[in-house]
Amino acid sequence: MAIILGIDPGSRFTGYGVISHQGSKFQYLGSGCIKLGEHEFPIRLKMIYQGVSQLIEQFSPSSFAIEQVFMAHNPDSALKLGQARGAAIVAATMQDVPVNEYSARQVKQAVVGTGSAQKTQVQEMVKRILKLPGTPQADAADALAIAICHAHSEQNLIRLAGSATKTVRRRLR
């Protein structure tokens, strides 16, 4: 059973979601936000690093999935988002957890079925897929969606590898 830590990076709130999966079965393990407050930006980066490091120690994930930077209208926001991502990625690599990156479009496509889904649609599908009693907070739902996206990607790779093996066997006959 694989454990995946999904991260939705942000400079004010960094969402996290932890799931386990085996085949097409998912289990919710935890989610929430690392609240960064009004501290100076370098302190917030340190808080992201420490928070993600603690999550890795707590859940021992086999994979780490994070959203890629998208080009925002404000270059300063995009830069801060990139730095928040960097702090989280360094926390994972320092503990030898493999890092996987997905675009927002890939995540929405994997979870909702369309790359242009709204946040509320993502939250609802995360709730359904993980059989949660309530709708998760937006940042936590995004992080859970990133983890689900990675699980689907792993499943697809396994399926493709199985198909390739069958094709090779047929050719050898």
Summary of the structure (lengths in Angstrom):
residues: 173
radius of gyration: 16.9
end to end distance: 34.1
largest distance: 66.3
contacts: 567
relative contact order: 0.19
helix: 54%
strand: 21%
